[in-house]
Amino acid sequence: MTSEQVAQEAMQIILHAGEARKHCMEALKDIENAEFDGARSKMKLANAEIVIAHRVQTNCIQKETEGQQGDYSVLFAHAQDTLMTVYSEINLAKRLLDIFESFDKRLNQLETNKKQREEV
């Protein structure tokens, strides 16, 4: 691969990873506001974008294993770093969504039980 091709691939990874991060941050805002359905929807969008970024990276790696050597690129290294960082953010956001949704259900159940005791 030429330096220009490597740079184009790197920019695609950065672009899609950035979009994934944007959706992930929006999902976290929804979690903060107990809008869990919206958060799940945004996490699906984040996942779709990170999958695209990962495919670009995988294609580049496959080309190299097939003998299509590319020059070392700081931009590509940055793209891979961004991709892995956003993967971590997405994984944490997924767990936070599950945790906060669980807490919300438990809190709602406690409030329902309290109301029922007060009515008796």
C-alpha positions in Angstrom: 0.0 0.0 0.0 1.2 3.5 -0.7 1.6 6.1 2.0 -1.5 7.8 0.6 -3.6 4.6 0.8 -2.4 4.1 4.4 -3.4 7.7 5.2 -6.8 7.3 3.6 -7.5 4.0 5.5 -6.3 5.7 8.8 -8.7 8.6 8.3 -11.6 6.1 7.7 -10.8 4.4 11.0 -10.6 7.8 12.8 -13.8 9.0 11.2 -15.9 6.0 12.1 -14.3 5.6 15.5 -15.1 9.3 16.1 -18.7 8.8 15.1 -18.9 5.8 17.4 -17.5 7.9 20.3 -20.1 10.6 19.6 -23.0 8.1 19.8 -21.5 6.6 22.9 -21.3 9.9 24.6 -24.9 10.7 23.6 -25.9 7.3 25.1 -24.2 8.2 28.4 -26.1 11.4 28.5 -29.3 9.4 28.1 -28.2 7.0 30.9 -27.7 10.1 33.1 -31.3 11.1 32.4 -32.7 7.5 32.8 -33.6 7.4 29.2 -32.6 3.8 28.7 -34.3 3.0 25.5 -32.6 6.0 23.9 -29.3 4.9 25.3 -29.7 1.4 23.9 -30.6 2.9 20.5 -27.5 5.1 20.5 -25.3 2.3 21.6 -26.4 0.3 18.6 -25.4 3.2 16.4 -22.0 3.4 18.2 -21.5 -0.3 17.6 -22.3 -0.1 13.9 -19.7 2.6 13.5 -17.0 0.8 15.5 -17.6 -2.3 13.4 -16.9 -0.3 10.2 -13.7 1.1 11.7 -12.6 -2.3 12.8 -13.2 -3.8 9.3 -11.0 -1.1 7.8 -8.3 -1.9 10.2 -8.7 -5.7 9.6 -8.5 -5.2 5.8 -5.3 -3.2 6.2 -3.8 -5.9 8.4 -4.8 -8.6 6.0 -3.2 -6.7 3.1 0.0 -6.6 5.0 -0.1 -10.4 5.8 -0.6 -11.0 2.1 2.7 -9.1 1.4 1.4 -5.7 0.5 3.8 -3.8 2.8 3.0 -0.3 3.7 5.2 2.3 5.2 5.0 2.9 8.9 2.5 5.7 9.6 2.1 7.7 12.8 -1.4 8.5 11.5 -2.3 4.8 11.2 -0.9 4.2 14.7 -3.0 7.0 16.0 -6.1 5.5 14.2 -5.5 2.2 15.9 -5.1 3.8 19.2 -8.3 5.8 18.7 -10.1 2.6 17.7 -9.1 0.7 20.8 -9.8 3.6 23.1 -13.4 4.0 21.7 -13.9 0.2 22.0 -13.1 0.5 25.7 -15.5 3.5 26.0 -18.3 1.5 24.3 -17.7 -1.5 26.6 -17.8 0.7 29.7 -21.0 2.5 28.5 -22.7 -0.9 27.8 -21.9 -2.0 31.4 -23.0 1.3 32.8 -26.3 1.1 30.9 -26.9 -2.4 32.4 -25.9 -1.2 35.9 -28.0 2.0 35.9 -31.0 0.2 34.4 -30.8 -2.4 37.1 -30.5 0.3 39.8 -33.5 2.1 38.3 -35.6 -1.1 38.4 -34.7 -1.7 42.0 -35.4 1.8 43.0 -38.8 1.7 41.3 -39.6 -1.5 43.1 -38.7 0.0 46.4 -40.9 3.0 45.7 -43.8 0.8 44.7 -43.4 -1.3 47.9 -43.3 1.9 50.0 -46.5 3.2 48.4 -48.2 -0.2 49.0 -47.2 -0.1 52.7 -48.5 3.5 53.0 -51.8 2.5 51.5 -52.4 -0.3 54.0 
